[in-house]
Amino acid sequence: MLKSKARWNIREQASNQVDELVSNLNIAPLVAKLLINRGFDTVEVAKKFLYKEQMTYHDPFLLDDMEKTVLRIRAAVDQNEKILIFGDYDADGVSSTTVMYCALRSIGAKVDFYIPNRFTEGYGPNEPAIRKAKEQGYDLIVTVDTGIAAVEVAKVAKEIGLDFIVTDHHEAPPVLPDAYAIINPKKPGCPYPFKGLAGVGVAFKVAHALLGRVPTEWLDIVVIGTVADLVPLVDENRLLVMEGLHALQSTEKPGLIALKKKCGITSQTVQADHVGFGIGPRINAAGRLDSADPAVHLLLSESHEEAEMLASEIDDLNKERQAVVSEITEAAIQVVEEQFPPTENEVLIVAGEGWNAGVIGIVASRLVERYYRPTIVLSIDPEKGLAKGSARSIEGFDMFTELSKSRDILPHFGGHPMAAGLTMKADDLAELRERLCQQAKEVLTEEDFKPVTAIDLVAGVDEVSVEVIKQMEQLAPFGVSNPTPKVLLQEVQLDQMRKIGSDSNHLKVGFTQNAATLDGIGFHLGYLCEEITSQAKVSVIGTLSINEWNGHVKPQLMIEDVSVSEWQLFDWRSIQRNRLVERLSTISEENRVLLAFKEQTKTILGLEQFQVIHLSDDTSQLSLENKSVVLLDIPDEREQLIQLFRHVDRPSRIYTIFHQEEDSFFTTNPNREQFKWFYAFLLKRKTFNMKKHSEELAKFKGWSRFTIDFMSKVFSELGFVTIDNGIIHVNENPSKKNLEESATYKRKKEQAIIENEFVYSSYMDLKQWFQQVFQEKMNDGNLIKETV
C-alpha cells in the first residue's frame, strides 16, 4: 500500500454527448470528455473554444460608461489638458498603466502616470496624491486596475475640481465612488458579456474604444497582466492570451526583448508558463521591494540600451525578492515548528517585526504548501503597534467569512474565500489565533487537512498517444478556470522503474496496460523506488506531454502523485547484510515494525540501533495495521507466522529478510532407506564409536558427517539407541515408533518446508502464501459476523 499525498477528487466522467463531439470535431474521445467536463458540451460551444478563428472581441462600448469616458478623454486631448494615469504596483497594474499610457499618447494626449509606493502609501488612490496632482495642473485622473473602492478619494477629487475616471476589474463594493465615470465589467448593471477581464484587459478595452479598432500592437503587454493576475483564461481572456503569446513571441519592443532574455526565454514558442513564472514575477518584484516605476519604464522603453539596463535592475530586484522570501519563510517555519506546531494549531498565524510586507503573501502560500493549514503571515510595525498581514486558505475554510466573525479586532480587512489582506493591532494576534483555531475545529475535519487534487480524466494507457496530446494542447493556454488537464491512470502495471538524475532523485517508470505502454517521469520522486514494488499495480496522476529526443517522439506522463491500494510485499531476502541498516533506514520510522522470532537475530544482523520486537506465542496485543512490517528471520514452525497474521490487522507493507544461520534445505535430508540401512548397520555392530568412525562411514556411503550425526540423534530420541560420550549403544527390544515422533526429525522436516516456502520460493509464490493467510483471516471474520 502507498497513500497518495493528496485527496483525489475525480470529476464526473462524461458519457453522453461524447460521440457527437468526436464525430463533428474529429477529436479523440478523451479530448471530447475533457471539453464536456469543462462546460463546452455542444459542438458549437466547443468549436468556438478550440478554434481562435471562431472567437471575437466584444464591443468595448458594452461596458457601462465607456462612451462617457471616451468623450471626456477626447475632450481633454482637444483642450490640451493634462491627464494622470493612476496605477497599481503589481504586474497587472504595471501592464494596465503601460497600455493606457500608450493608448493616450497615440491620440495626442498630454499624459503621465503615477503608481503609489506600497510601503509609504499603500494600495489604491490616496488623497495626498490626488491633491498634489491637482496642484501640478492635472485636470483628469484615470485609474487602472484600482479605484473601485476609492469612495473617499473620489469625493475629494470632486471637491477640488478634478475629474476622476475609474477603470478597474475588482469586485464592486456596496457603495461605489462618486466618480465622473466607472468602467468595470463587474459593476452592478454593466451589460458587458464577460466579467473576468484583468485590469489590463479593461485598459485594453478603453484603448479599443478610443482607437475604434482592436489595438493589437499592445497585446504583448496585455498578456503579461492577464496571465500574472490569475484571471480565468476563458472567453475574451483566452483570445487575449492566445494572441498575446504570439505577439510576445515576435515582439520588437526593446523592454520585452530584454526581459525575455533575462528570463531565459529562448524557445520559438512562448507559453503562458513563461509569463506566469518568468516575466510576471520580475515585474512584480519592483513593486514588492520598492517603486514599480522602473517596470513601467521598461515596458515603455524604446532604447535597447536603456531596456537592458532596466531589465537588469528588475532582474536583480527579483533575485533580492527571492532571497527575502526564502529568509522570511525560513523564519516563519521556525516560528511554526517551535511555537505553533500544526498538530496543535488548525490555523497558522505567524508574525515578525520588519518582515517585508510586499512578500508576506508569498510566504503565506509557501506555508500552506508545506503544512496545508489556513495561514496568516503578518509584518509587525513595533512603533505603531500594528500588524499588516496576508492570509491564504485551504478548501473548506472560507477565510473571508471566518475573518468576518472577528471584525471587532480587524478594523481593516478584505478578500475572498481563499485569500485576504488585513491590518490589526499586534496585541490582538493571540486572540485572533485562538478564535480562528476554534472556528476551524468546528468547520474542518481531519480529512480536510489533506490537500485536494482535482482529476479531469480517467484514462487507459492505450488511450494516450502523441495525437491525443496534440489535440489536448488545442485547449491551451492553460490557467485559472482552464487548468492543465490532470489525468489518472488506474491500477496499471509497471513495466520498469528506476531512479534517474545526477543525484538519483528523479523517477522514471514505464506503465503497461492492455498491451500498451507509456513512459512516466516524476521529478523529485526518486524515493518512490523504495516504496513501490515492481509487481505492484499503481494508480498515478499527472499531466500529459510529448517527449522529443534524438529523433523519437513519444507521449509521457509527468507524474505528480502515486498510490497503491493493496498491501505490498518487498522481497529483501537477497539483500547484503552490510546494506541492511541503510535499506531499513529508508522505511518511515513512524510506520516501521521490525519482528524477529529469535532473540539473537538483532545482534547477528547488527541492528542494535533499531527497536526489534521478539515474537512470543502471544501476539494478540500487537498492532500492525497500516504498518511496514519487516520479518527479520524465519520461524521454527510455520504456524507461528500463520498465527501472527491471523491475530493482527493487515499491514500495508511486508518486507521479508528471513535470515537464517543454518541452511537445512541444502544439507542432506536422509530418506527412509538410509535410516533403514544405518539402523541395520548398528544392529550388527551393537556399538559404534562416532568420533572414530563416522567420517570413514560417511566416505564409504557417500554421505556427509551431518547425515550420520542427524540419524544418530533421531534414533536416540526414539529410544532405539543411547549415546554416551560419542559411543552409540543399540538398545535391545525398543518399542516401535515412527520417525515423526522424533523432535529433531520433525524440526528438520518442518524447517525444510519453511525454507522451501519462505526462503527459496519465488516472489509470486511467497506473496500468494501471505495472501492466502489474509484471505483465511477475512473469511474467519466474516463467519464470526454471520454467526453473531
DRENZA-266793 format. One line per 8 residues: number of its first residue (from 1); for each residue x, y, z of C-alpha. Coordinates in steps of 0.05 Angstrom, whole numbers, plus 5000, padded with zeros to 4 digits. Example, Ala and Ser with C-alpha at 12.3 -4.5 7.8 and 13.67 -1.06 7.14 Angstrom:
<bados>
1> 5246/4910/5156; 5273/4979/5143
</bados>
This chain:
<bados>
1> 5000/5000/5000; 5022/5071/4986; 4979/5130/5005; 4973/5189/4958; 4999/5257/4980; 4932/5289/4965; 4859/5272/4963; 4839/5255/4893
9> 4774/5288/4871; 4755/5254/4806; 4708/5297/4765; 4648/5261/4737; 4669/5227/4673; 4624/5248/4616; 4589/5192/4578; 4535/5225/4538
17> 4550/5276/4483; 4620/5247/4473; 4603/5213/4407; 4573/5277/4379; 4636/5317/4393; 4681/5261/4368; 4646/5256/4302; 4634/5330/4289
25> 4701/5357/4313; 4744/5297/4293; 4775/5292/4362; 4792/5234/4408; 4741/5211/4460; 4789/5232/4515; 4791/5303/4489; 4715/5303/4480
33> 4706/5282/4553; 4753/5338/4575; 4714/5391/4536; 4648/5367/4564; 4675/5366/4635; 4696/5438/4627; 4627/5460/4604; 4639/5460/4529
41> 4586/5408/4518; 4558/5425/4449; 4592/5424/4382; 4582/5499/4373; 4609/5519/4441; 4667/5470/4437; 4686/5494/4367; 4686/5566/4390
49> 4732/5549/4448; 4780/5506/4408; 4790/5548/4346; 4814/5620/4351; 4781/5638/4285; 4714/5625/4319; 4730/5676/4374; 4717/5751/4371
57> 4728/5811/4416; 4667/5840/4449; 4644/5911/4433; 4680/5956/4483; 4620/6003/4485; 4581/5948/4520; 4620/5969/4582; 4579/6017/4622
65> 4605/6089/4619; 4652/6074/4561; 4622/6126/4515; 4624/6178/4570; 4697/6161/4584; 4718/6165/4511; 4684/6233/4503; 4718/6260/4565
73> 4787/6236/4545; 4780/6263/4474; 4757/6329/4503; 4819/6331/4547; 4862/6319/4485; 4827/6373/4446; 4833/6423/4503; 4906/6404/4517
81> 4890/6383/4588; 4940/6343/4629; 4918/6271/4645; 4947/6229/4701; 4942/6153/4699; 4938/6125/4770; 4960/6052/4770; 4977/5994/4817
89> 5044/5965/4835; 5034/5892/4813; 5044/5862/4744; 4972/5874/4724; 4976/5946/4748; 5042/5958/4711; 5014/5927/4647; 4950/5968/4654
97> 4988/6032/4665; 5032/6018/4603; 4973/6002/4557; 4933/6062/4579; 4993/6108/4573; 5008/6083/4502; 4936/6090/4482; 4930/6161/4506
105> 4997/6180/4476; 4975/6151/4410; 4917/6201/4406; 4959/6260/4425; 4944/6266/4500; 4989/6301/4549; 4995/6243/4597; 5037/6219/4656
113> 5030/6160/4703; 5034/6153/4778; 5040/6088/4818; 5037/6094/4894; 5091/6064/4938; 5067/6000/4972; 5104/6016/5037; 5091/6091/5046
121> 5023/6100/5012; 4991/6031/5009; 4942/6005/4958; 4899/6048/4913; 4887/6123/4902; 4901/6166/4962; 4882/6237/4980; 4953/6267/4984
129> 4970/6241/4915; 4909/6269/4880; 4915/6336/4916; 4986/6340/4892; 4963/6322/4821; 4914/6380/4823; 4969/6426/4846; 5012/6403/4788
137> 4959/6422/4738; 4926/6356/4722; 4853/6361/4702; 4836/6288/4694; 4856/6225/4731; 4844/6156/4701; 4855/6097/4747; 4876/6029/4721
145> 4869/5963/4759; 4847/6001/4820; 4797/6053/4845; 4731/6015/4850; 4732/6023/4926; 4761/6095/4927; 4697/6127/4954; 4732/6180/4997
153> 4784/6196/4944; 4731/6206/4891; 4694/6253/4938; 4757/6295/4949; 4771/6296/4874; 4702/6324/4861; 4711/6376/4915; 4777/6402/4885
161> 4751/6402/4814; 4790/6342/4788; 4753/6294/4742; 4762/6223/4766; 4751/6163/4719; 4757/6093/4747; 4776/6033/4704; 4781/5970/4747
169> 4763/5897/4748; 4757/5881/4823; 4693/5864/4857; 4648/5925/4867; 4634/5945/4939; 4563/5961/4963; 4577/6036/4954; 4611/6059/4890
177> 4655/6121/4885; 4620/6184/4860; 4667/6187/4800; 4659/6220/4733; 4656/6151/4702; 4667/6079/4725; 4687/6025/4676; 4686/5956/4707
185> 4652/5894/4678; 4634/5874/4750; 4599/5940/4762; 4526/5925/4781; 4482/5932/4719; 4540/5932/4670; 4517/5893/4607; 4587/5872/4585
193> 4582/5797/4570; 4648/5776/4602; 4662/5794/4674; 4731/5762/4681; 4777/5814/4650; 4841/5832/4685; 4856/5905/4699; 4898/5907/4636
201> 4840/5876/4598; 4796/5934/4618; 4850/5984/4598; 4855/5948/4532; 4780/5956/4521; 4787/6031/4534; 4843/6034/4482; 4798/5994/4435
209> 4743/6045/4443; 4789/6105/4437; 4822/6080/4373; 4759/6049/4342; 4797/5985/4328; 4829/5926/4365; 4897/5954/4386; 4937/5891/4371
217> 5003/5928/4378; 4997/5923/4454; 4975/5850/4460; 5046/5830/4480; 5037/5874/4543; 4964/5855/4555; 4983/5781/4561; 5030/5796/4619
225> 4978/5826/4665; 4925/5777/4644; 4967/5715/4660; 5001/5744/4721; 4936/5766/4754; 4908/5695/4751; 4842/5714/4719; 4801/5659/4685
233> 4832/5641/4617; 4765/5633/4583; 4722/5675/4536; 4756/5741/4518; 4816/5729/4563; 4830/5665/4524; 4834/5705/4460; 4876/5759/4492
241> 4926/5708/4517; 4928/5666/4454; 4942/5727/4410; 4984/5759/4464; 5031/5700/4470; 5040/5700/4394; 5054/5775/4396; 5103/5767/4454
249> 5139/5713/4415; 5156/5761/4358; 5155/5827/4397; 5201/5883/4375; 5193/5923/4439; 5263/5932/4469; 5238/5924/4540; 5204/5858/4526
257> 5263/5832/4486; 5310/5848/4544; 5262/5818/4595; 5253/5754/4555; 5329/5748/4552; 5334/5756/4628; 5281/5702/4637; 5318/5654/4592
265> 5260/5651/4542; 5297/5630/4480; 5249/5580/4451; 5209/5599/4390; 5143/5585/4424; 5126/5629/4483; 5077/5596/4531; 5034/5621/4588
273> 5082/5590/4639; 5138/5634/4612; 5096/5694/4632; 5069/5665/4697; 5136/5641/4724; 5186/5685/4689; 5163/5753/4665; 5106/5765/4715
281> 5148/5753/4779; 5203/5800/4755; 5154/5857/4741; 5120/5843/4808; 5188/5846/4844; 5196/5920/4830; 5133/5939/4867; 5143/5887/4922
289> 5211/5915/4943; 5210/5988/4921; 5177/6030/4868; 5141/5998/4808; 5162/6057/4763; 5223/6021/4733; 5178/5965/4709; 5133/6014/4671
297> 5194/6049/4642; 5220/5982/4619; 5156/5965/4581; 5154/6035/4551; 5228/6037/4533; 5246/6050/4460; 5321/6043/4471; 5354/5974/4473
305> 5410/6002/4516; 5361/6031/4567; 5319/5968/4565; 5379/5924/4580; 5396/5968/4640; 5325/5968/4667; 5316/5893/4655; 5380/5880/4695
313> 5355/5925/4751; 5289/5888/4754; 5322/5820/4750; 5366/5839/4809; 5304/5861/4847; 5273/5794/4832; 5334/5757/4859; 5331/5801/4921
321> 5257/5786/4927; 5271/5711/4923; 5324/5717/4977; 5277/5758/5022; 5221/5707/5012; 5268/5649/5029; 5293/5685/5091; 5224/5702/5118
329> 5198/5633/5100; 5253/5600/5140; 5239/5646/5199; 5164/5633/5194; 5176/5558/5192; 5219/5562/5254; 5163/5601/5289; 5112/5548/5269
337> 5155/5489/5290; 5177/5518/5356; 5115/5556/5379; 5054/5535/5339; 5062/5463/5314; 5009/5444/5261; 4988/5384/5303; 4962/5433/5355
345> 4941/5491/5311; 4887/5484/5258; 4903/5555/5233; 4974/5581/5230; 4985/5654/5248; 5057/5677/5249; 5086/5747/5253; 5154/5780/5255
353> 5180/5851/5264; 5206/5881/5200; 5183/5825/5154; 5175/5855/5084; 5100/5868/5075; 5109/5862/5000; 5125/5788/5002; 5086/5761/5062
361> 5031/5736/5015; 5082/5692/4980; 5107/5667/5047; 5036/5650/5069; 5028/5609/5005; 5093/5573/5020; 5069/5554/5089; 5002/5529/5061
369> 5041/5485/5012; 5084/5458/5069; 5032/5447/5124; 4965/5452/5087; 4933/5495/5141; 4897/5561/5134; 4954/5611/5144; 4963/5684/5161
377> 5032/5717/5158; 5040/5787/5186; 5093/5841/5188; 5095/5879/5254; 5110/5953/5259; 5133/5959/5331; 5129/6035/5332; 5056/6036/5311
385> 5038/5971/5345; 5005/5948/5281; 5009/5882/5243; 4997/5880/5168; 4983/5811/5140; 4964/5767/5083; 4921/5705/5090; 4917/5642/5048
393> 4867/5586/5059; 4851/5515/5041; 4788/5481/5013; 4732/5481/5064; 4754/5542/5104; 4725/5607/5077; 4778/5657/5100; 4736/5719/5087
401> 4675/5691/5124; 4716/5666/5183; 4754/5732/5189; 4688/5770/5186; 4670/5739/5253; 4726/5780/5284; 4710/5848/5257; 4716/5876/5327
409> 4792/5865/5325; 4800/5872/5249; 4788/5945/5232; 4815/5936/5161; 4809/5871/5122; 4783/5846/5056; 4788/5788/5009; 4753/5725/4987
417> 4747/5652/5009; 4819/5632/4992; 4858/5696/5006; 4853/5760/5046; 4892/5821/5069; 4886/5852/5138; 4914/5904/5185; 4905/5898/5261
425> 4935/5913/5328; 4994/5868/5343; 4967/5857/5413; 4906/5822/5385; 4944/5768/5347; 4937/5716/5403; 4863/5729/5407; 4854/5721/5332
433> 4894/5657/5332; 4852/5627/5388; 4787/5646/5353; 4806/5620/5284; 4833/5555/5311; 4767/5543/5347; 4727/5562/5285; 4769/5514/5244
441> 4754/5457/5293; 4681/5470/5281; 4682/5470/5204; 4741/5425/5185; 4751/5350/5193; 4817/5312/5196; 4808/5294/5123; 4804/5369/5105
449> 4877/5377/5125; 4899/5335/5066; 4908/5372/5000; 4858/5362/4944; 4876/5348/4872; 4821/5354/4820; 4826/5300/4767; 4798/5316/4699
457> 4803/5249/4664; 4809/5175/4679; 4847/5144/4621; 4874/5078/4600; 4946/5072/4577; 4922/5052/4508; 4882/5118/4503; 4944/5162/4508
465> 4982/5179/4444; 5021/5236/4414; 4960/5254/4371; 4914/5256/4432; 4962/5302/4469; 4967/5349/4410; 4891/5353/4409; 4891/5368/4483
473> 4940/5424/4471; 4887/5458/4430; 4854/5475/4496; 4915/5517/4516; 4933/5567/4541; 4920/5536/4609; 4909/5574/4673; 4853/5593/4721
481> 4786/5562/4701; 4822/5523/4647; 4879/5487/4683; 4927/5439/4652; 4888/5373/4650; 4903/5323/4705; 4899/5251/4682; 4890/5189/4725
489> 4915/5120/4705; 4882/5069/4750; 4911/5003/4772; 4964/4997/4718; 5024/4950/4718; 5095/4975/4720; 5139/4957/4661; 5201/4988/4690
497> 5220/5033/4749; 5287/5066/4764; 5319/5127/4793; 5349/5178/4745; 5386/5245/4750; 5455/5263/4775; 5432/5254/4847; 5385/5196/4831
505> 5328/5237/4859; 5281/5232/4799; 5237/5174/4778; 5229/5142/4710; 5176/5089/4702; 5141/5051/4647; 5066/5036/4652; 5034/4978/4615
513> 4961/4961/4605; 4924/4923/4551; 4990/4911/4514; 5002/4987/4510; 5059/5024/4545; 5071/5095/4568; 5132/5128/4598; 5127/5168/4662
521> 5174/5219/4694; 5169/5241/4767; 5215/5299/4786; 5239/5293/4858; 5201/5227/4865; 5261/5180/4862; 5247/5158/4934; 5186/5121/4909
529> 5231/5067/4882; 5238/5045/4954; 5163/5047/4967; 5135/5011/4906; 5149/4940/4885; 5157/4927/4811; 5100/4877/4815; 5050/4927/4844
537> 4992/4956/4807; 4993/5031/4815; 4945/5089/4806; 4980/5152/4784; 4960/5223/4767; 4997/5274/4726; 4997/5316/4663; 5010/5291/4593
545> 5065/5318/4549; 5105/5299/4487; 5177/5277/4495; 5221/5292/4434; 5290/5264/4440; 5341/5240/4390; 5291/5240/4334; 5239/5200/4373
553> 5171/5229/4392; 5134/5194/4448; 5078/5211/4496; 5095/5214/4570; 5062/5227/4637; 5092/5279/4683; 5077/5245/4750; 5050/5286/4808
561> 5022/5234/4856; 5020/5158/4862; 4981/5108/4904; 4979/5033/4913; 4914/5008/4940; 4934/4937/4961; 4986/4914/5011; 5056/4905/4982
569> 5109/4852/4991; 5181/4875/4987; 5230/4817/4976; 5294/4833/5012; 5317/4761/5020; 5379/4771/4978; 5399/4837/5009; 5472/4840/5032
577> 5479/4845/5107; 5525/4906/5103; 5469/4944/5067; 5413/4924/5113; 5418/4984/5160; 5418/5032/5102; 5357/5000/5070; 5318/4996/5135
585> 5330/5070/5145; 5291/5085/5082; 5227/5059/5115; 5188/5112/5153; 5206/5105/5227; 5135/5122/5246; 5108/5061/5209; 5167/5013/5214
593> 5159/4950/5256; 5217/4900/5259; 5199/4829/5281; 5245/4772/5299; 5229/4701/5321; 5297/4690/5352; 5328/4737/5403; 5399/4732/5374
601> 5377/4756/5305; 5382/4830/5324; 5454/4822/5345; 5473/4776/5287; 5446/4826/5236; 5478/4886/5271; 5413/4922/5284; 5427/4948/5354
609> 5405/5018/5334; 5335/4993/5317; 5278/4972/5361; 5263/4899/5347; 5202/4862/5374; 5217/4789/5393; 5156/4748/5378; 5127/4702/5431
617> 5067/4656/5425; 5021/4713/5446; 5014/4765/5390; 4943/4787/5407; 4965/4856/5431; 5009/4870/5371; 4981/4924/5324; 5006/4921/5252
625> 4950/4956/5216; 4978/5002/5161; 5048/4988/5186; 5111/4969/5147; 5129/4901/5177; 5199/4874/5170; 5207/4799/5182; 5280/4792/5201
633> 5284/4716/5207; 5244/4652/5196; 5202/4619/5250; 5215/4550/5277; 5145/4530/5257; 5101/4555/5200; 5043/4561/5249; 5079/4618/5285
641> 5077/4661/5223; 5006/4640/5206; 4981/4658/5275; 5018/4724/5274; 4978/4750/5214; 4913/4718/5235; 4912/4756/5300; 4931/4825/5275
649> 4903/4873/5224; 4936/4871/5156; 4999/4914/5149; 5006/4959/5088; 5075/4930/5072; 5114/4868/5088; 5190/4865/5080; 5218/4795/5081
657> 5291/4785/5100; 5283/4715/5131; 5354/4709/5156; 5377/4640/5180; 5442/4616/5209; 5436/4544/5187; 5412/4524/5119; 5373/4460/5126
665> 5348/4460/5055; 5417/4447/5026; 5441/4397/5078; 5429/4323/5069; 5358/4303/5086; 5362/4226/5096; 5306/4185/5066; 5275/4123/5098
673> 5320/4075/5061; 5381/4110/5090; 5352/4107/5160; 5336/4032/5149; 5407/4016/5125; 5440/4055/5182; 5397/4020/5236; 5413/3952/5207
681> 5487/3971/5207; 5483/3990/5281; 5445/3925/5299; 5503/3885/5271; 5556/3926/5306; 5518/3934/5373; 5565/3993/5387; 5593/4048/5343
689> 5645/4100/5360; 5622/4163/5325; 5685/4201/5340; 5730/4149/5307; 5689/4120/5251; 5635/4170/5228; 5680/4203/5176; 5701/4135/5150
697> 5629/4110/5145; 5606/4174/5112; 5660/4169/5060; 5643/4096/5047; 5568/4112/5037; 5578/4178/5002; 5542/4214/5058; 5560/4275/5099
705> 5582/4272/5171; 5519/4313/5186; 5476/4256/5159; 5505/4205/5207; 5500/4253/5267; 5429/4272/5248; 5404/4199/5242; 5440/4180/5306
713> 5404/4236/5344; 5337/4215/5315; 5349/4142/5337; 5369/4167/5406; 5304/4208/5413; 5263/4148/5391; 5297/4102/5442; 5329/4057/5390
721> 5399/4074/5415; 5435/4110/5471; 5494/4155/5460; 5547/4161/5514; 5607/4206/5501; 5603/4194/5426; 5593/4118/5432; 5527/4091/5405
729> 5497/4030/5441; 5438/3995/5408; 5380/3984/5456; 5350/3915/5458; 5276/3907/5443; 5258/3980/5433; 5185/3997/5423; 5163/4011/5352
737> 5160/4085/5336; 5151/4128/5274; 5207/4175/5252; 5158/4234/5260; 5158/4220/5335; 5229/4248/5338; 5230/4323/5354; 5295/4330/5314
745> 5266/4295/5254; 5201/4337/5257; 5240/4401/5266; 5285/4387/5206; 5226/4367/5163; 5188/4429/5184; 5250/4472/5174; 5258/4445/5104
753> 5186/4462/5088; 5194/4532/5119; 5256/4545/5078; 5223/4519/5016; 5162/4564/5027; 5195/4626/5054; 5269/4628/5036; 5275/4596/4968
761> 5205/4606/4939; 5192/4654/4882; 5165/4724/4895; 5096/4706/4869; 5092/4642/4910; 5113/4679/4973; 5061/4734/4961; 5008/4682/4947
769> 5025/4649/5014; 5012/4713/5052; 4951/4728/5010; 4921/4661/5029; 4933/4674/5103; 4899/4743/5097; 4841/4712/5059; 4831/4659/5112
777> 4831/4712/5166; 4779/4752/5127; 4736/4690/5118; 4741/4675/5192; 4719/4746/5207; 4660/4742/5160; 4640/4675/5191; 4641/4706/5260
785> 4598/4764/5237; 4548/4717/5205; 4545/4674/5268; 4533/4735/5311
</bados>
